[in-house]
Amino acid sequence: MIVFLIAIDILLAVALVISILLQAGRGGGMAAALGGPVAGTSVFGGRGAGDFLTKVTTGLAIAFAVVTILINLVSTKSVVRRSTSVLPKEAGKEAPARPSGGGMPQTPAPEGEEE
C-alpha cells in the first residue's frame, strides 16, 4: 500500500513540476522557450491557457498534499503496530538497590589541599 502511494506521489510531483514550468511568466515561460505557439494562436486562446494551467496546477498540488498526508498516516499506523516497548520485559520486577549517598563516589581530598 505504501509503495503504491509513494509511486502515485512521485508521479504527482513530476506532473506538478511540469505544469508549473509550462505556465507563462513575465518572460514567456517554458512554453515559449520550447517553441510553443504564440498566445493569440494557441488552442486555449490568449488567456485560456493560463486559466487552464492554473486549475491543473491547483488540482495537482491538492492531490499531492492529500497523498503525502495519506502516506504519513499509513506509515505511522504500521510503525505503531510493529513498535516494541523501550522498557525491558522485566520492568515489573523490583529494581536493584542503589547505594545511598547520591550515586557519586566519595574520594578523600589530596594532602595539602583543603576545601
C-alpha positions in Angstrom: 0.0 0.0 0.0 2.8 2.4 0.9 4.8 1.6 -2.2 1.7 2.3 -4.3 1.1 5.6 -2.6 4.7 6.6 -3.0 4.6 5.8 -6.7 1.5 8.0 -7.1 3.1 10.8 -5.1 6.2 10.7 -7.3 4.1 10.9 -10.5 2.1 13.8 -9.0 5.3 15.6 -8.1 6.6 15.3 -11.7 3.3 16.4 -13.2 3.2 19.3 -10.8 6.7 20.4 -11.8 5.8 20.2 -15.5 2.6 22.1 -15.0 4.4 24.9 -13.2 7.1 25.1 -15.8 4.6 25.3 -18.7 2.9 28.3 -17.2 3.8 31.6 -18.9 5.5 34.0 -16.6 6.7 37.5 -17.3 9.3 36.3 -19.8 7.1 33.9 -21.7 7.8 30.7 -19.6 9.0 27.4 -20.8 6.1 27.1 -23.2 7.6 29.9 -25.3 11.1 28.8 -24.8 10.4 25.3 -26.1 8.8 26.6 -29.3 5.2 26.7 -28.0 2.6 28.5 -30.1 2.1 32.3 -29.7 -0.5 33.1 -27.0 -3.0 34.5 -29.5 -3.0 31.4 -31.8 -2.8 28.7 -29.1 -5.6 26.1 -28.7 -6.9 27.8 -25.5 -6.6 31.3 -26.7 -4.6 34.1 -25.1 -6.0 33.9 -21.5 -7.5 30.4 -21.6 -4.2 28.5 -21.3 -3.3 30.4 -18.2 -6.6 29.7 -16.6 -6.5 26.0 -17.5 -2.9 25.5 -16.3 -3.6 27.3 -13.1 -6.5 25.0 -12.4 -4.5 21.9 -13.3 -1.6 23.1 -11.1 -4.0 23.7 -8.2 -5.6 20.3 -8.6 -2.2 18.6 -8.7 -1.0 20.5 -5.7 -4.1 19.4 -3.7 -3.7 15.8 -4.8 0.0 15.8 -3.9 -0.7 17.1 -0.4 -3.5 14.6 0.2 -1.4 11.6 -1.0 1.5 12.8 1.1 -0.7 13.0 4.2 -2.1 9.5 3.4 1.5 8.2 3.2 2.2 9.7 6.6 -0.9 8.2 8.2 -0.4 4.8 6.7 3.3 4.6 7.6 2.7 5.9 11.1 0.0 3.3 11.8 2.2 0.5 10.6 5.1 1.7 12.7 2.9 1.9 15.8 1.6 -1.6 15.3 5.1 -3.0 14.9 6.8 -1.0 17.6 8.1 -2.6 20.8 8.4 -1.0 24.2 11.6 0.7 25.1 11.3 -0.7 28.6 12.6 -4.2 29.2 10.1 -7.0 29.7 11.3 -7.4 33.2 10.1 -3.8 34.1 7.6 -5.2 36.6 10.4 -6.7 38.7 12.0 -4.8 41.6 14.9 -2.6 40.6 18.3 -3.4 42.2 19.1 -1.5 45.3 21.3 1.6 44.8 23.9 2.6 47.3 22.9 5.7 49.2 25.0 8.8 49.0 23.8 10.4 45.8 25.5 7.9 43.5 28.8 9.9 43.4 31.8 8.0 44.9 33.3 9.9 47.8 37.1 10.3 47.4 39.3 11.9 50.0 40.9 15.3 49.2 44.6 15.1 48.3 47.0 16.0 51.0 47.9 19.7 51.3 44.6 20.9 49.7 41.8 22.0 51.9 38.2 22.5 50.8 
